[in-house]
Amino acid sequence: MLRLASYIYPMASVTLMGMLFIAALVSGYDTPIYLISAAVAGAALALPVSYFIARAIKAEE
């Protein structure tokens, strides 16, 4: 399952980083510290998300 999660992680991290980046820009937080923080938060949130997605996929098999 860890192997599947490692394949899902890049897709999940880019998606979450983009969502948080856009949310920061729309909210008016357009300084580099907020944008970098949004990207780091997206990468960190992608770890458990990719694990749970992989677990859901394995449960269906």
Secondary structure per residue as TSV (DSSP state, phi and psi in degrees):
chain	resnum	aa	ss	phi	psi
A	1	M	-	360.0	-30.8
A	2	L	H	-65.3	-34.2
A	3	R	H	-65.9	-42.7
A	4	L	H	-64.7	-41.4
A	5	A	H	-63.4	-34.5
A	6	S	H	-70.9	-24.3
A	7	Y	H	-78.6	-31.9
A	8	I	H	-79.9	-30.1
A	9	Y	H	-54.6	-47.6
A	10	P	H	-60.0	-38.3
A	11	M	H	-69.4	-42.0
A	12	A	H	-68.7	-39.6
A	13	S	H	-67.9	-42.5
A	14	V	H	-63.6	-40.7
A	15	T	H	-64.8	-48.7
A	16	L	H	-67.7	-39.4
A	17	M	H	-61.7	-43.0
A	18	G	H	-63.6	-41.9
A	19	M	H	-63.2	-45.7
A	20	L	H	-70.3	-34.9
A	21	F	H	-62.8	-46.9
A	22	I	H	-65.2	-40.7
A	23	A	H	-61.8	-39.5
A	24	A	H	-66.1	-42.1
A	25	L	H	-65.6	-43.0
A	26	V	H	-67.0	-32.7
A	27	S	T	-77.5	-7.8
A	28	G	T	96.9	1.5
A	29	Y	-	-89.1	82.4
A	30	D	-	-109.8	18.5
A	31	T	S	-87.3	155.2
A	32	P	H	-57.9	-34.6
A	33	I	H	-64.3	-38.5
A	34	Y	H	-72.3	-38.2
A	35	L	H	-69.9	-39.7
A	36	I	H	-67.1	-39.7
A	37	S	H	-62.9	-38.4
A	38	A	H	-64.9	-40.9
A	39	A	H	-66.7	-42.2
A	40	V	H	-66.2	-40.7
A	41	A	H	-63.9	-38.6
A	42	G	H	-64.3	-40.9
A	43	A	H	-66.4	-38.5
A	44	A	H	-70.3	-39.8
A	45	L	H	-69.4	-24.1
A	46	A	H	-70.5	-23.2
A	47	L	H	-61.8	-57.6
A	48	P	H	-68.8	-31.2
A	49	V	H	-63.0	-45.8
A	50	S	H	-65.7	-35.0
A	51	Y	H	-65.2	-44.8
A	52	F	H	-68.3	-35.3
A	53	I	H	-65.3	-43.8
A	54	A	H	-62.7	-40.3
A	55	R	H	-64.8	-38.4
A	56	A	H	-67.1	-38.9
A	57	I	H	-66.2	-43.0
A	58	K	H	-66.6	-31.0
A	59	A	H	-69.1	-27.5
A	60	E	H	-77.4	-20.7
A	61	E	-	-77.3	360.0
